[in-house]
Amino acid sequence: METACRSHHFVSPWGFHPLGESYEGAGVSIDAGELAVSRIKDMVRSTYRPEVIGDIGGFGGLFGLPPGRYRQPVLVSATDGVGTKAMVAQALGRFDTIGIDLVAMCVDDLVCQGAEPLFFLDYISVGSLDPDHAAALVSGVAEGCRRAGCALIGGEMAEHPGAMKPGEFDLVGFAVGVVERDEILSSRMVGPGDVLLGLPSPGLRSNGYSLARRVLLQVAGLPLDGPAWVGALRTLGEELLEPSVIFAPAVRSALGAGVAVHSVAHITGGGIPGNLARVLPETVDAVVHRGSWSVPRIFGEIQRLGDVADEEMTKVFNMGVGMIVVVAADDADRAIDVLADAGQPAGRIGELIRGSGEVVVLPDPAGR
C-alpha cells in the first residue's frame, strides 16, 4: 500500500527553510499521506493470507501461488468502482462501509468464472487527504477482503486538489483470483431444463444510484436523515448505504461441494436481463418469474416516487437478486442446502428453455 508520494524534508545550509512554492501549498500534504498509511497498516495486515510475501510499504504487492496446489491455474482479474454511492457516503460523512461494496463488485465478478479471490488492490482519490477519512475508507475495504477471503496487498492514495473538492472521494478496486483451466465456468455447460437460483440482495448494492438519488433526493426531496419510507425503522441514508452482500465465498462453497453449477451471473448494472444474458448460449432462453422472490421496499419507493416504468426498473436495478446461479435441475435442492450452510439463502426464480439467448422476466401475478 503506497501513498501518492514520499516525504522529503530540506533545510538550507543557512539554517532556515527556503521560501517559495511547495507541494503542500499546492494542496497536497505528504505528511498527511504518511499518517494515513500508518493508520491502516494493521487493517491491511488483518487480511493477509499465507501466500502474501512481504509487508505494507513496498512498490508492489507480492503473492506466491503454492507449488503443487494447482494443476493448470488460470488467473482471473476484475476491476470496478462504487459509482455515485460514494456521494451518499460523502453526504452522510460515513465512510466505513463503502469499501465493502468495492470488494463485492470485484470479487463477485471473479466467481462468475469459478475463480477463488486471491488478492485485492484499491485506489482512493480525494480532494484533500484527511487521515481519518482515508483510514475509514480502507477499514471498509479490509472488512470486505476478510469477508471475501482475499488479501489486501496494495493500493494508492492520491490527492487531487483542484480536480476534486475537499471531502470528495472516489474508490476503485482491482481483484485477482485463480481457477483451474478445466473448471472455468462459461455458457458451454448451460442447457434447457437448468434451474435459476436467485441469491437475495437486501439493497441496491452499488448500481443505479444516479437514478435513485435523482428520484429520492431531488424529485421527492427526501432527507437522508429522515425515515426511508413511512414507518421505516431506519433512515433513508442507512438504507442507501446498506453494504453489498459478498456472494463469492458461498458460491465457491457450492463449487467445492461438487454441486452441478453450470454458470453464474452477477446482477449489477443492466439488471437481471442484461447480466443473465451474458452467461446464456444462443440456443437457450432464461425465464425469470418476478413473483418468486421478495423485492425490497426501497425499489418500490423509487418506482412510485419517480413514476419509473417496470421495464426501466428491471433494466437498471437488481430488484433484490444480487446473483443468479444456474444449476442442473436434479441438483437444485442440494445447491440450495449447500448455499444455506455457507450462510447464503437462495431460492428458485426461474428456468432455462430452448430459445435464442433471450431473458424473459415474467410479471409478478400478485402485482408486487
GIPEWO-V438444 format. One record per helix or strand of 3 or more residues. SS is the DSSP state (h for helix, s for strand). FROM is the first residue (numbers start at 1). TO is the last residue. If there is no record, write none. Layout:
ss: {SS;SS}
from: {FROM;FROM}
to: {TO;TO}
//
This chain:
ss: {h;s;h;h;s;h;s;s;h;h;s;h;h;h;s;h;s;h;h;h;s;h;s;s}
from: {30;73;85;98;116;131;151;169;181;187;195;209;236;248;261;271;284;290;297;310;321;329;347;359}
to: {45;81;92;113;126;148;159;180;183;189;200;219;240;256;266;279;289;292;306;316;327;341;354;362}
//
